[in-house]
Amino acid sequence: MDYLLTEEQQMLQELARQIAYERIKPIRAQLDEEEIFPRDILADLAQADLCGTIVPEEFGGLGLGCMENVLVLEALAEGCVGVATTYAASFLGAYPLLLYGSEDQKAKYLPPLAKGEVLGAFALTEPQAGSDAGAIATTAVKDGDFYVLNGTKQWITNAGEAEFNTIIALTDRAKGARGASAFVVEKSDPGISFGKKEKKMGIRASVTREIILEDCRIPKDRLISREGLGFIVTMKTLDNARPGAAALAVGLAQSALDEAANFAKERQQFGAPIFSFQAVQHLLANMATQIEAARALTYAVARHLDSKPKDYTKEGAMVKLFATDMAMQATIDAVQVMGGHGYMREYPVEKMMRDAKILQIYEGTNQIMRNVIGLALNKEYSKKK
Ligand SMILES: Cc1cc2nc3c(=O)[nH]c(=O)nc-3n(C[C@H](O)[C@H](O)[C@H](O)COP(=O)(O)OP(=O)(O)OC[C@H]3O[C@@H](n4cnc5c(N)ncnc54)[C@H](O)[C@@H]3O)c2cc1C
């Protein structure tokens, strides 16, 4: 379908696709199997000037919007969602700074990120605080010109690889969620350490670790915005990131459809290509239709965000929910189309099905997305007569 992309958007998409097909696809099975962190590919992305798409030009980026970001993410996910997640999680770490950082903070952290010299990470989740983000227990206590952080963040993408981490911690425990604040903690700060690399079902090229903060002392100017705004920073960060998760789902599902359709042309049973069987065609038809619907919604929400609306929480949740549920089903169906071959590691759809699952879990589970949408609808309808 023609989504009326500008020439610049098409070029960006092509560039990311070229990296996905020429650099990522040939080695994605090895990255997955051996759990290799994709440093070389990140270097290629930096070389192609793709690490600063959403960073303003004054801080060394391309100054582009959510639409361009989703185009790049969709293309990278056609190659490998593990690699694309690594790239996306770096922006997740940068959003608190992009949205709420001081000029000095932006000037320090964004130019090296845009050049691809450093990675970011965003750390909210804790052992006792998953969906219930308000239950975080990490604290940040002011001590003169410093804050001292204590606590453990769990399952943080890019942890230990990222040079800077945006961390949500309580500056006022008595106030609960309203007492949370956001900080930048550097990998080299005293008192920060990282847990073991988690063994995961999918996205195994990406790195997931704990961040352990033990009397981690950071200068007070690492506070993002002001004390007590940590949850607003978190919610806006996630609202901005969710179209990106949807784009990963679209790219992944498209890639699964391509694999399944190409296989169906070649595989012969009962003296005919399996593509000629209507039951197989129906699986492919459902996939293609759902993918196009998810892509259209992803682009629509990205353009909506770029029009700078006041509130886009509901739309962010809707697109994440729809596209990631779609990708899960599409990858299951791709395996079904390919039968036993689809189940074998030799073929890429097995990895794709494993990779799809995380999209329904991270950046807020899809049950939580439904809660968010339900809450917004309740508010809207209670205002209507
Ligand atoms: C590979 C990976 C990478 C991650 N990367 C990051 C990262 O970079 N930064 C970060 O901060 N976090 C990260 N996370 C954490 C992720 O965001 C959480 O796993 C997610 O928010 C869900 O929390 P939980 O796993 O503790 O599940 P739980 O909150 O324990 O939920 C378990 C189940 O209960 C359901 N549930 C819980 N509460 C409700 C409710 N109120 N209504 C309906 N259903 C409910 C959930 O939907 C889920 O199905 C990552 C996780 C993984 C696995």
The ligand as an SDF file (V2000), in Angstrom:
LIG
                    3D

 53 58  0  0  0  0  0  0  0  0999 V2000
   13.4280   -9.5330   27.8070 C   0  0  0  0  0  0  0  0  0  0  0  0
   12.9000   -8.4360   28.6740 C   0  0  0  0  0  0  0  0  0  0  0  0
   13.3830   -7.1500   28.5320 C   0  0  0  0  0  0  0  0  0  0  0  0
   12.9250   -6.1290   29.3720 C   0  0  0  0  0  0  0  0  0  0  0  0
   13.4720   -4.8600   29.2700 N   0  0  0  0  0  0  0  0  0  0  0  0
   13.1350   -3.9310   30.1970 C   0  0  0  0  0  0  0  0  0  0  0  0
   13.8090   -2.6620   30.2360 C   0  0  0  0  0  0  0  0  0  0  0  0
   14.6690   -2.3620   29.3970 O   0  0  0  0  0  0  0  0  0  0  0  0
   13.4760   -1.7860   31.2270 N   0  0  0  0  0  0  0  0  0  0  0  0
   12.5420   -2.0760   32.1660 C   0  0  0  0  0  0  0  0  0  0  0  0
   12.3130   -1.2460   33.0430 O   0  0  0  0  0  0  0  0  0  0  0  0
   11.8810   -3.2520   32.1510 N   0  0  0  0  0  0  0  0  0  0  0  0
   12.1600   -4.1880   31.1960 C   0  0  0  0  0  0  0  0  0  0  0  0
   11.5110   -5.3980   31.1920 N   0  0  0  0  0  0  0  0  0  0  0  0
   10.4630   -5.6560   32.1560 C   0  0  0  0  0  0  0  0  0  0  0  0
    9.0640   -5.6950   31.5240 C   0  0  0  0  0  0  0  0  0  0  0  0
    8.6570   -4.4110   31.1870 O   0  0  0  0  0  0  0  0  0  0  0  0
    8.1510   -6.4190   32.5140 C   0  0  0  0  0  0  0  0  0  0  0  0
    8.4850   -7.7940   32.4180 O   0  0  0  0  0  0  0  0  0  0  0  0
    6.6890   -6.1970   32.2320 C   0  0  0  0  0  0  0  0  0  0  0  0
    6.3360   -4.8740   32.5020 O   0  0  0  0  0  0  0  0  0  0  0  0
    5.7740   -7.1040   33.0600 C   0  0  0  0  0  0  0  0  0  0  0  0
    6.1620   -7.2230   34.3800 O   0  0  0  0  0  0  0  0  0  0  0  0
    6.3930   -8.6880   35.0180 P   0  0  0  0  0  0  0  0  0  0  0  0
    7.1760   -9.4600   34.0520 O   0  0  0  0  0  0  0  0  0  0  0  0
    6.9270   -8.5050   36.3660 O   0  0  0  0  0  0  0  0  0  0  0  0
    4.9630   -9.3370   35.0580 O   0  0  0  0  0  0  0  0  0  0  0  0
    3.8680   -9.2110   36.2300 P   0  0  0  0  0  0  0  0  0  0  0  0
    3.5710   -7.7740   36.4690 O   0  0  0  0  0  0  0  0  0  0  0  0
    4.2550  -10.0600   37.3740 O   0  0  0  0  0  0  0  0  0  0  0  0
    2.6070   -9.8330   35.5180 O   0  0  0  0  0  0  0  0  0  0  0  0
    2.4050  -11.2390   35.3760 C   0  0  0  0  0  0  0  0  0  0  0  0
    1.1090  -11.4320   34.6050 C   0  0  0  0  0  0  0  0  0  0  0  0
    0.0160  -10.8170   35.3110 O   0  0  0  0  0  0  0  0  0  0  0  0
   -0.6180   -9.8650   34.4700 C   0  0  0  0  0  0  0  0  0  0  0  0
   -1.0620   -8.7150   35.2650 N   0  0  0  0  0  0  0  0  0  0  0  0
   -0.3630   -8.0700   36.2400 C   0  0  0  0  0  0  0  0  0  0  0  0
   -1.0930   -7.0600   36.7280 N   0  0  0  0  0  0  0  0  0  0  0  0
   -2.2490   -7.0470   36.0370 C   0  0  0  0  0  0  0  0  0  0  0  0
   -3.4310   -6.2350   36.0700 C   0  0  0  0  0  0  0  0  0  0  0  0
   -3.5490   -5.1970   36.9070 N   0  0  0  0  0  0  0  0  0  0  0  0
   -4.4290   -6.5110   35.2060 N   0  0  0  0  0  0  0  0  0  0  0  0
   -4.3170   -7.5460   34.3300 C   0  0  0  0  0  0  0  0  0  0  0  0
   -3.2360   -8.3580   34.2600 N   0  0  0  0  0  0  0  0  0  0  0  0
   -2.2300   -8.1000   35.1070 C   0  0  0  0  0  0  0  0  0  0  0  0
    0.4400   -9.4650   33.4420 C   0  0  0  0  0  0  0  0  0  0  0  0
   -0.1400   -8.9260   32.2680 O   0  0  0  0  0  0  0  0  0  0  0  0
    1.1390  -10.7820   33.2300 C   0  0  0  0  0  0  0  0  0  0  0  0
    0.4370  -11.5600   32.3220 O   0  0  0  0  0  0  0  0  0  0  0  0
   11.9360   -6.4130   30.3380 C   0  0  0  0  0  0  0  0  0  0  0  0
   11.4280   -7.7110   30.4550 C   0  0  0  0  0  0  0  0  0  0  0  0
   11.9100   -8.7130   29.6550 C   0  0  0  0  0  0  0  0  0  0  0  0
   11.3560  -10.1200   29.8400 C   0  0  0  0  0  0  0  0  0  0  0  0
  1  2  1  0
  2  3  1  0
  2 52  2  0
  3  4  2  0
  4  5  1  0
  4 50  1  0
  5  6  2  0
  6  7  1  0
  6 13  1  0
  7  8  2  0
  7  9  1  0
  9 10  1  0
 10 11  2  0
 10 12  1  0
 12 13  2  0
 13 14  1  0
 14 15  1  0
 14 50  1  0
 15 16  1  0
 16 17  1  0
 16 18  1  0
 18 19  1  0
 18 20  1  0
 20 21  1  0
 20 22  1  0
 22 23  1  0
 23 24  1  0
 24 25  2  0
 24 26  1  0
 24 27  1  0
 27 28  1  0
 28 29  2  0
 28 30  1  0
 28 31  1  0
 31 32  1  0
 32 33  1  0
 33 34  1  0
 33 48  1  0
 34 35  1  0
 35 36  1  0
 35 46  1  0
 36 37  1  0
 36 45  1  0
 37 38  2  0
 38 39  1  0
 39 40  1  0
 39 45  2  0
 40 41  1  0
 40 42  2  0
 42 43  1  0
 43 44  2  0
 44 45  1  0
 46 47  1  0
 46 48  1  0
 48 49  1  0
 50 51  2  0
 51 52  1  0
 52 53  1  0
M  END
$$$$
